[in-house]
Amino acid sequence: MTTVTLPAHVLADPEHILVREVDKTYPGASARALDDIDLVIRRGEFVSLIGPSGCGKSTLLRALAGLEPIDTGSITIYGATPREACSQKAVGLVPQTPALLPWLTVRQNVELPGKVNRAASKRRAHRQGMGASSVGRTDPDELLDLVGLAEKRDAYPGELSGGMQQRVAIARAFGLEPDVLLMDEPFSALDEFTREAMRLHLLSLWQRMRTTVVFVTHSVREAVTLSDRIVVMSARPGRIHELIDVDLPRPRDREVLAGPGLHAVEDRVRDSLQRAWDSGAVPSDLVPA
């Protein structure tokens, strides 16, 4: 019988990401980047972090990725430390730039991490051994179809627009089947029309695969469109001001996103942001879309 080494989160707390009393101050800074952060994220949840520049959104995301040490407190990802989870390839990261390999085709870029990532392959094998089907989840062609790029699978990154390249990067990240996907403003460099299309492609992928996603954004519309919950943060020091449930039905098609419910949640998020600004005297820099 083959023994598969499982990440610690499988044996410990299989249902939650836990952030407890986390503080972080950069050398020479006059205020904490993160101040007493407490957050619980359930498995399969889509959570957005929103707030003004300097509120600690990206710092918190990097801490979850094991890239940023914290001063005090603790972070566990299904029972494992961020570094342990990342070492087992249970955490994926989508940065602001696609970082595709230009000498590989679109399909080769999507399938490459799965070929070289043995830890991810072991997790998939374990799921199959437990009776969980992965059919249709890791196939590069199906992933490209879900992000609307099936016809571009033999093209090279240099032949694609910026939005198309980012879609490839997102398909690649989901293809690894990470337990947690961290996304740091992946649509920030795109025009608003392209951003809207990207949100719908991301929704299609997430609604199919239900990976836990933590998503950093400056856009209220983006946060409401995508999320189960929105973490509103205030700056100087970086704190959680409010947690807002997005009570819109899923799946979220164009009809749902054009309805009055979306605008009601947007108004609540903007009101929360305004109250955070008033309490911290910080300027607005959010995308009004």
C-alpha positions, 0 to 999 in steps of 0.5 A: 500500500502506497503511503501519501504524506498529507499536509498538516491541515488534513490532520488538524483543523480541516475547515478554517483559516485562522488569523489570531491577534496578528500584529506587524510593524515595518522597521521605521514605520510610525504605525502598525501595518497590521494591528490585532487582526482576527479573521476566520475563513471557512473552507470554500469561501470567497473573501475579499479584502478592501480598503485604502492604500496602506491599510495592510491588505497586501501585507495580510495576503503575503503573511497568509502566503508565508512571504511576510513574517508577523511580529505577534499572533498566529496564522494557521491554514487548516491547521498548518502554518503558512510555510508548511501549507506552501511547502506542500503546495496547498496555497497558490498565489496570483500576483498582479502580473501574469508571469507566464513563460514566453517560450511555452504555449498557452496550454503548456503554461497551464499544464506545466505546474501540474507536471513539475509539482509532485506535492500537488499530484500527491494531493490529487491522488489522495483525493481520488483514493478517497473516492473524490473525482477530479475529472474535469477539474485539472484538464488544461483544455477544460480550464482554458474553456472556462476562461474563454481561451480554448481557441488560444491554447496553441498561441504564445503569451506574446500573442495575447492581450494583457487580459488574456494573459491574466486569464491564463495565469488564473487557469494555471493557478486553479489547475494546481487545485490548491486548497487556498488561492491568494489573489493580489489585485490581479485585475488592477492593470486592466481597463474596466470593460476587461475587468468586468469580463475577468470577474465573470470568468473568475466566477465561472472557475470558482463556482465550478471548483470552490477553492478557498479564495482570499482576494485583494481589491480596491474596487467595491463592485469587484468585491461585491460581485465575487465575494461571500464576505468582504473584509473592510479594513482601515489604515494607520494602523491596519485594522479590520473595520467591519465584516460584511456578508454578501447575501446575493444568490449563487451562481451569480449570472448577469441577471443577479449582478444587474439586480438591486441586491448588488447595489444595496450591498455596494452601498453598505460597503461604501458606507463602511469605508466612509466610516473607516475613513472618518475614524482614521482620517485617511483619503479615499482611493477606491475605484468607484466602479 
